[in-house]
Amino acid sequence: MELVAAAIHPVVRSKATGRHYSSTGAYPLVPGVDAVARTADGALVYVGGVREPWGTLAERIAAPLAAPCPRARTP
């Protein structure tokens, strides 16, 4: 999947610096815990569950969790 958007939550910064209790402290790593990605067929999905040292702040993502994003409604 290709990255569309990802937030840098406080937990992402804490894990990247090794200060979060769940951080492995292993480097190099790709930060990120969740994101919105586009599948090969063009669908938008919410992704997460990526295990360190991999994360969601990458051009391409392979994630075990992918849920369809609802289409935005226009007024």
RARACOR-V446114 format. One record per pair of residues at least 24 apart in sequence whose ideal C-beta (glycine too) atoms are under 7 Angstrom apart, sorted by the first residue. I is the first residue (numbers start at 1). GAP is how many residues later the second one is. Records with the same first field share a line. If there is no record, write none. Layout:
I: GAP  GAP
//
This chain:
1: 36  37  38  44  46  59  60
2: 35  36  57  58
3: 32  34  55  56  58
4: 32  33  34  40
5: 30  31
6: 26  29  50  51
9: 24
24: 28
26: 26  27
28: 25
29: 24  26
30: 24  25  27  28
31: 24  26
32: 24  25
35: 26
36: 33
37: 24
43: 25
44: 25
45: 24
//
